[in-house]
Amino acid sequence: MHAGMVRRQPKKPLVSYRGRLAPTPSGFLHLGHARTFWVAHQRCRQRQGQLIYRQEDLDTDRCKPQFALAAIEDLQWLGLSWDEGPYLQSQRMSIYAQHLQRLQSSGAVYPCSCSRKEVQNSQRAPNLGDEEPLYAGTCRQGMCGQTRCWRFRVPDGRKLRFLDLAQGQQTFEAGLDFGDFVVWRSQGGPSYQLACAVDDGLMGITEVVRGSDLLLSTARQWLLYEALGYPAPDFYHCPLVLDEHGVRLAKRYDALSLRSLRQQGATPAQILDRFSDW
């Protein structure tokens, strides 16, 4: 090495963009799903990234093979493609169980004997219309009876702040916006929160695109990323698609499902053209 020359350190490889499409096959996809998945696809392709297809089929009572197949067919018809998958959460139970053991070993979770009805009837529930009522912490200090589930021990007063790339700055406070949440049901396996956090971490997801109704889930999952040692991805929460009455679309509204629109003769171009108005 000549005098005066400086040895250059090798550059660290840049983390490439990795996004995901993650439908739940409990019904036919509607226009709201289509727009969110289209946004995820566009953001990934614009960044020359990789897109993973993940089937979130943990609810075996509601998730059906015909809906899983229909989702793939409808998204491909719409012009969406992916680079990996489909991965089925229902086939990854042992992976989630290993992560539960990690949380148990670190004391991040505790057993809970409270039924959902008991939590709903408690003084602090329900919480802001959220899908999981605010838990009063009844079993936090010790086992109350037969274990029904395992809950994540949310740090008291913890404020979760993150910049959402679509909705702007977000702040949620533990004990006010959400409480100790379920990560494992003794009879049902992992919760949505745990399965998503584990899969995002293991699959190297760098950005999550989903509906704005899941903003509060992001706060919970952020805590799980921390507890499991995974970097939190960026988030882009799309505004919800509403019907003519201002009510958000649901899978029970078959008239606006992609399958029904296809059968009525709609083309992919006509579907995508609707998105420009939302």
Backbone hydrogen bonds in HBPLUS format (Angstrom, degrees):
<---DONOR---> <-ACCEPTOR-->    atom                        ^
c    i                          cat <-CA-CA->   ^        H-A-AA   ^      H-
h    n   atom  resd res      DA  || num        DHA   H-A  angle D-A-AA Bond
n    s   type  num  typ     dist DA aas  dist angle  dist       angle   num
A0005-MET N   A0002-HIS O   3.14 MM   3  5.73 156.7  2.20 131.4 135.1     1
A0050-GLN N   A0017-TYR O   2.89 MM  33  6.28 159.7  1.93 150.6 153.4     2
A0206-THR N   A0018-ARG O   2.80 MM 188  5.18 154.3  1.87 137.5 146.2     3
A0207-GLU N   A0018-ARG O   3.41 MM 189  6.54 153.3  2.49 148.8 144.9     4
A0019-GLY N   A0050-GLN O   2.90 MM  31  6.34 155.2  1.96 162.0 168.2     5
A0052-ILE N   A0019-GLY O   2.93 MM  33  6.18 157.6  1.98 132.3 138.6     6
A0021-LEU N   A0052-ILE O   2.74 MM  31  6.16 155.7  1.80 161.6 168.7     7
A0054-ARG N   A0021-LEU O   2.78 MM  33  6.06 173.2  1.79 172.3 174.0     8
A0056-GLU N   A0023-PRO O   2.99 MM  33  6.04 157.8  2.04 150.6 154.5     9
A0026-SER N   A0024-THR O   2.81 MM   2  5.70 139.0  1.97 107.1  95.3    10
A0064-LYS N   A0025-PRO O   2.95 MM  39  6.16 146.1  2.07 176.3 172.8    11
A0258-LEU N   A0029-LEU O   2.76 MM 229  5.93 164.0  1.79 155.8 158.2    12
A0034-ALA N   A0030-HIS O   3.01 MM   4  6.30 165.4  2.03 154.3 159.0    13
A0031-LEU N   A0256-LEU O   3.19 MM 225  6.17 132.3  2.43 153.6 162.8    14
A0035-ARG N   A0031-LEU O   2.91 MM   4  6.12 159.2  1.95 149.7 153.8    15
A0036-THR N   A0032-GLY O   3.14 MM   4  6.36 168.4  2.16 150.6 153.6    16
A0037-PHE N   A0033-HIS O   2.89 MM   4  6.10 169.7  1.90 163.0 165.5    17
A0038-TRP N   A0034-ALA O   2.84 MM   4  5.92 149.0  1.93 143.8 153.3    18
A0039-VAL N   A0035-ARG O   2.87 MM   4  6.11 157.3  1.92 151.9 157.4    19
A0040-ALA N   A0036-THR O   2.98 MM   4  6.26 159.4  2.02 147.4 153.2    20
A0041-HIS N   A0037-PHE O   2.89 MM   4  6.07 156.0  1.95 144.1 150.7    21
A0042-GLN N   A0038-TRP O   2.85 MM   4  6.08 162.9  1.88 152.6 156.9    22
A0043-ARG N   A0039-VAL O   2.90 MM   4  6.05 168.7  1.91 156.1 158.9    23
A0044-CYS N   A0040-ALA O   3.12 MM   4  6.19 152.6  2.20 141.6 148.9    24
A0045-ARG N   A0041-HIS O   2.96 MM   4  6.17 169.0  1.97 154.1 157.1    25
A0046-GLN N   A0042-GLN O   2.90 MM   4  5.98 157.1  1.96 151.2 157.4    26
A0047-ARG N   A0044-CYS O   3.09 MM   3  5.26 135.1  2.29 100.0 112.4    27
A0049-GLY N   A0044-CYS O   2.97 MM   5  5.12 176.4  1.97 146.9 147.0    28
A0048-GLN N   A0045-ARG O   3.11 MM   3  4.82 163.3  2.14 101.1 104.9    29
A0083-ASP N   A0051-LEU O   2.76 MM  32  5.35 154.9  1.82 145.0 153.4    30
A0084-GLU N   A0051-LEU O   3.27 MM  33  6.61 144.2  2.41 152.0 152.9    31
A0053-TYR N   A0084-GLU O   2.89 MM  31  6.12 159.6  1.93 145.2 151.6    32
A0087-TYR N   A0053-TYR O   2.92 MM  34  6.40 151.7  2.00 145.7 153.0    33
A0055-GLN N   A0087-TYR O   2.70 MM  32  5.93 165.0  1.72 167.6 173.1    34
A0057-ASP N   A0055-GLN O   3.12 MM   2  5.70 125.6  2.43 105.6  90.6    35
A0089-GLN N   A0055-GLN O   3.06 MM  34  6.21 176.3  2.06 167.7 166.5    36
A0060-THR N   A0058-LEU O   3.00 MM   2  5.74 115.4  2.43 113.4  96.6    37
A0062-ARG N   A0059-ASP O   3.21 MM   3  5.68 134.7  2.43 108.4 118.6    38
A0063-CYS N   A0059-ASP O   2.86 MM   4  5.82 161.7  1.89 164.6 170.9    39
A0067-PHE N   A0064-LYS O   3.09 MM   3  5.46 129.3  2.36 106.6 119.0    40
A0068-ALA N   A0064-LYS O   3.14 MM   4  6.50 152.5  2.22 150.0 158.4    41
A0069-LEU N   A0065-PRO O   2.98 MM   4  6.22 163.1  2.01 156.0 159.0    42
A0070-ALA N   A0066-GLN O   3.01 MM   4  6.06 153.8  2.08 135.3 143.2    43
A0071-ALA N   A0067-PHE O   2.94 MM   4  6.07 153.5  2.01 144.7 150.6    44
A0072-ILE N   A0068-ALA O   3.36 MM   4  6.65 160.1  2.40 144.9 148.8    45
A0073-GLU N   A0069-LEU O   3.02 MM   4  6.26 168.4  2.03 154.2 157.6    46
A0074-ASP N   A0070-ALA O   2.79 MM   4  5.90 165.6  1.81 154.9 158.8    47
A0075-LEU N   A0071-ALA O   3.01 MM   4  6.07 163.2  2.04 147.5 152.0    48
A0076-GLN N   A0072-ILE O   3.02 MM   4  6.11 159.9  2.06 149.6 155.4    49
A0077-TRP N   A0073-GLU O   2.89 MM   4  6.04 152.4  1.97 144.6 153.0    50
A0078-LEU N   A0074-ASP O   2.98 MM   4  6.19 142.7  2.12 138.8 148.7    51
A0080-LEU N   A0075-LEU O   2.98 MM   5  5.50 159.4  2.02 158.8 152.1    52
A0079-GLY N   A0076-GLN O   3.01 MM   3  5.05 148.3  2.11  99.4 109.4    53
A0091-GLN N   A0088-LEU O   3.00 MM   3  5.50 157.6  2.06 112.7 119.9    54
A0092-ARG N   A0089-GLN O   2.99 MM   3  5.11 165.2  2.01 116.2 117.1    55
A0095-ILE N   A0092-ARG O   3.08 MM   3  5.40 126.6  2.38 104.2 117.7    56
A0096-TYR N   A0092-ARG O   3.23 MM   4  6.66 156.2  2.29 152.4 158.8    57
A0097-ALA N   A0093-MET O   2.93 MM   4  6.18 154.1  2.00 149.7 157.5    58
A0098-GLN N   A0094-SER O   3.06 MM   4  6.26 149.1  2.16 140.8 147.7    59
A0099-HIS N   A0095-ILE O   3.21 MM   4  6.54 150.1  2.30 142.8 150.5    60
A0100-LEU N   A0096-TYR O   2.91 MM   4  6.23 147.1  2.02 146.7 156.4    61
A0101-GLN N   A0097-ALA O   3.08 MM   4  6.35 154.4  2.14 144.6 150.6    62
A0102-ARG N   A0098-GLN O   3.15 MM   4  6.50 144.3  2.28 137.5 146.8    63
A0103-LEU N   A0099-HIS O   3.06 MM   4  6.38 155.2  2.13 146.9 152.7    64
A0104-GLN N   A0100-LEU O   2.84 MM   4  6.13 152.4  1.92 151.2 159.9    65
A0105-SER N   A0101-GLN O   2.88 MM   4  6.04 158.4  1.93 146.9 152.4    66
A0106-SER N   A0102-ARG O   3.15 MM   4  6.34 145.7  2.27 141.9 150.1    67
A0108-ALA N   A0103-LEU O   2.98 MM   5  5.14 137.7  2.16 158.0 158.8    68
A0107-GLY N   A0104-GLN O   3.16 MM   3  5.16 151.9  2.24 100.0 108.6    69
A0153-ARG N   A0108-ALA O   2.78 MM  45  5.58 177.6  1.78 157.3 156.8    70
A0110-TYR N   A0151-ARG O   2.92 MM  41  5.49 145.2  2.04 144.9 156.1    71
A0151-ARG N   A0110-TYR O   2.90 MM  41  5.49 164.7  1.92 160.4 159.7    72
A0112-CYS N   A0149-CYS O   2.82 MM  37  5.35 154.6  1.89 161.4 156.7    73
A0148-ARG N   A0112-CYS O   2.78 MM  36  5.91 165.1  1.81 144.6 149.8    74
A0149-CYS N   A0112-CYS O   3.11 MM  37  5.35 155.7  2.17 152.1 155.4    75
A0119-VAL N   A0115-SER O   3.05 MM   4  6.39 155.4  2.11 150.2 156.9    76
A0120-GLN N   A0116-ARG O   2.89 MM   4  6.14 159.9  1.93 150.6 156.3    77
A0121-ASN N   A0117-LYS O   2.94 MM   4  6.13 143.2  2.08 143.6 153.3    78
A0122-SER N   A0119-VAL O   3.18 MM   3  5.21 156.2  2.24 101.5 108.7    79
A0125-ALA N   A0122-SER O   3.30 MM   3  5.62 164.1  2.32 111.3 116.0    80
A0130-ASP N   A0127-ASN O   2.70 MM   3  5.64 169.5  1.71 140.0 143.5    81
A0140-ARG N   A0137-GLY O   3.15 MM   3  5.14 166.0  2.17 110.6 114.4    82
A0142-GLY N   A0139-CYS O   3.35 MM   3  5.52 156.0  2.41 105.4 112.3    83
A0186-SER N   A0148-ARG O   2.96 MM  38  5.43 165.2  1.98 132.5 136.6    84
A0150-TRP N   A0184-TRP O   2.76 MM  34  5.09 148.8  1.86 146.7 153.5    85
A0183-VAL N   A0150-TRP O   2.85 MM  33  5.81 172.1  1.86 162.6 161.8    86
A0184-TRP N   A0150-TRP O   3.37 MM  34  5.09 151.1  2.46 140.7 138.5    87
A0152-PHE N   A0181-PHE O   2.74 MM  29  5.45 159.7  1.78 159.3 160.8    88
A0158-ARG N   A0155-PRO O   3.13 MM   3  5.45 162.1  2.16 132.1 131.1    89
A0174-ALA N   A0158-ARG O   2.74 MM  16  5.16 171.2  1.74 157.2 160.3    90
A0160-LEU N   A0172-PHE O   2.69 MM  12  5.14 165.4  1.71 163.0 165.0    91
A0172-PHE N   A0160-LEU O   2.92 MM  12  5.14 151.4  2.00 140.1 149.5    92
A0162-PHE N   A0170-GLN O   3.07 MM   8  5.41 153.2  2.14 140.8 148.4    93
A0170-GLN N   A0162-PHE O   2.84 MM   8  5.41 153.7  1.91 154.7 163.6    94
A0164-ASP N   A0168-GLY O   2.88 MM   4  4.81 159.3  1.92 129.1 126.8    95
A0168-GLY N   A0164-ASP O   2.89 MM   4  4.81 142.6  2.03 132.5 134.4    96
A0165-LEU N   A0235-PHE O   2.86 MM  70  6.12 168.0  1.88 164.1 160.1    97
A0176-LEU N   A0173-GLU O   3.15 MM   3  5.53 156.5  2.21 124.1 129.7    98
A0177-ASP N   A0173-GLU O   2.82 MM   4  5.48 171.7  1.83 163.7 166.5    99
A0175-GLY N   A0178-PHE O   2.67 MM   3  5.48 163.0  1.70 157.6 156.3   100
A0191-SER N   A0183-VAL O   3.01 MM   8  4.88 155.6  2.07 117.8 116.6   101
A0185-ARG N   A0189-GLY O   2.77 MM   4  5.05 172.7  1.77 146.1 147.0   102
A0188-GLY N   A0185-ARG O   3.01 MM   3  4.93 135.6  2.21  97.6 110.9   103
A0189-GLY N   A0185-ARG O   2.80 MM   4  5.05 143.4  1.94 154.7 145.7   104
A0195-ALA N   A0191-SER O   3.05 MM   4  6.23 176.3  2.05 161.2 161.5   105
A0196-CYS N   A0192-TYR O   2.99 MM   4  5.98 164.6  2.01 151.3 155.7   106
A0197-ALA N   A0193-GLN O   3.11 MM   4  6.21 165.7  2.13 146.8 151.1   107
A0198-VAL N   A0194-LEU O   2.93 MM   4  6.07 169.5  1.94 160.5 163.3   108
A0199-ASP N   A0195-ALA O   2.98 MM   4  6.05 166.9  1.99 147.6 151.9   109
A0200-ASP N   A0196-CYS O   2.83 MM   4  5.93 165.4  1.85 153.3 158.0   110
A0201-GLY N   A0197-ALA O   3.03 MM   4  6.12 156.8  2.08 142.8 149.3   111
A0202-LEU N   A0198-VAL O   2.90 MM   4  6.11 172.0  1.90 159.3 160.9   112
A0203-MET N   A0199-ASP O   2.83 MM   4  5.71 153.6  1.90 148.4 155.5   113
A0205-ILE N   A0200-ASP O   3.00 MM   5  5.02 155.7  2.06 147.7 152.1   114
A0204-GLY N   A0201-GLY O   3.32 MM   3  5.31 158.1  2.37  99.8 106.1   115
A0234-ASP N   A0206-THR O   2.85 MM  28  6.04 171.3  1.85 138.8 135.8   116
A0208-VAL N   A0234-ASP O   2.83 MM  26  6.24 157.7  1.88 150.0 153.8   117
A0236-TYR N   A0208-VAL O   2.86 MM  28  6.14 152.1  1.93 166.8 163.6   118
A0210-ARG N   A0236-TYR O   3.13 MM  26  6.56 150.8  2.22 144.7 152.6   119
A0238-CYS N   A0210-ARG O   2.68 MM  28  5.94 144.5  1.80 150.0 156.1   120
A0214-LEU N   A0211-GLY O   3.14 MM   3  5.97 164.8  2.17 122.6 125.5   121
A0212-SER N   A0238-CYS O   2.80 MM  26  5.41 133.2  2.02 170.4 155.5   122
A0215-LEU N   A0212-SER O   3.36 MM   3  5.51 157.7  2.41 114.0 111.7   123
A0218-THR N   A0214-LEU O   3.15 MM   4  6.50 141.4  2.30 144.9 154.9   124
A0218-THR N   A0215-LEU O   3.08 MM   3  5.16 126.2  2.38  95.0 108.9   125
A0220-ARG N   A0216-LEU O   3.38 MM   4  6.78 159.0  2.43 146.3 150.5   126
A0221-GLN N   A0217-SER O   2.85 MM   4  6.09 166.6  1.87 155.9 160.1   127
A0222-TRP N   A0218-THR O   2.85 MM   4  5.94 144.1  1.97 145.4 154.6   128
A0223-LEU N   A0220-ARG O   3.09 MM   3  5.43 124.3  2.42 102.7 115.4   129
A0224-LEU N   A0220-ARG O   3.28 MM   4  6.72 147.4  2.40 141.9 151.0   130
A0224-LEU N   A0221-GLN O   3.06 MM   3  4.89 116.8  2.48  90.8 106.7   131
A0225-TYR N   A0221-GLN O   2.85 MM   4  6.19 155.8  1.90 155.0 161.1   132
A0226-GLU N   A0222-TRP O   3.15 MM   4  6.44 161.8  2.19 146.6 150.7   133
A0227-ALA N   A0223-LEU O   2.96 MM   4  6.19 164.3  1.99 147.5 151.8   134
A0228-LEU N   A0224-LEU O   2.93 MM   4  5.99 149.3  2.02 149.8 156.7   135
A0229-GLY N   A0225-TYR O   2.91 MM   4  5.89 114.5  2.35 139.5 155.0   136
A0230-TYR N   A0225-TYR O   2.86 MM   5  4.82 152.7  1.93 144.6 145.7   137
A0229-GLY N   A0226-GLU O   3.20 MM   3  5.14 149.8  2.30  98.0 107.0   138
A0249-LEU N   A0241-VAL O   3.13 MM   8  6.27 156.8  2.19 165.6 160.5   139
A0243-ASP N   A0247-VAL O   2.74 MM   4  5.41 156.9  1.79 143.6 148.7   140
A0246-GLY N   A0243-ASP O   2.99 MM   3  5.32 165.8  2.01 117.5 119.9   141
A0253-TYR N   A0250-ALA O   2.99 MM   3  5.70 165.0  2.02 121.0 125.8   142
A0254-ASP N   A0252-ARG O   3.07 MM   2  5.58 126.1  2.37 105.3  90.1   143
A0256-LEU N   A0253-TYR O   3.30 MM   3  6.15 155.1  2.36 121.1 125.4   144
A0257-SER N   A0254-ASP O   3.04 MM   3  5.05 166.1  2.06 112.0 112.4   145
A0261-LEU N   A0257-SER O   3.02 MM   4  6.28 166.7  2.04 155.5 159.4   146
A0262-ARG N   A0258-LEU O   2.86 MM   4  6.00 154.0  1.93 148.9 155.9   147
A0263-GLN N   A0259-ARG O   3.06 MM   4  6.29 157.7  2.11 143.8 149.7   148
A0264-GLN N   A0260-SER O   2.96 MM   4  6.21 133.1  2.18 140.9 154.0   149
A0266-ALA N   A0261-LEU O   2.95 MM   5  5.45 157.7  2.00 159.8 152.6   150
A0265-GLY N   A0262-ARG O   2.95 MM   3  5.20 158.8  2.00 108.2 114.2   151
A0270-GLN N   A0267-THR O   3.06 MM   3  5.22 120.7  2.43 100.7 115.0   152
A0271-ILE N   A0267-THR O   3.09 MM   4  6.46 154.0  2.16 153.5 161.0   153
A0272-LEU N   A0268-PRO O   2.90 MM   4  6.15 171.0  1.91 159.4 161.1   154
A0273-ASP N   A0269-ALA O   2.92 MM   4  5.98 142.5  2.06 138.9 149.4   155
A0274-ARG N   A0271-ILE O   3.08 MM   3  5.40 136.1  2.28 103.6 115.0   156
A0275-PHE N   A0272-LEU O   3.11 MM   3  5.32 130.0  2.37  99.4 111.8   157
A0276-SER N   A0273-ASP O   3.35 MM   3  5.62 143.8  2.49 102.1 110.7   158
A0277-ASP N   A0274-ARG O   3.05 MM   3  5.68 158.4  2.10 116.8 123.2   159
A0278-TRP N   A0275-PHE O   3.20 MM   3  5.36 162.5  2.24 107.3 112.7   160
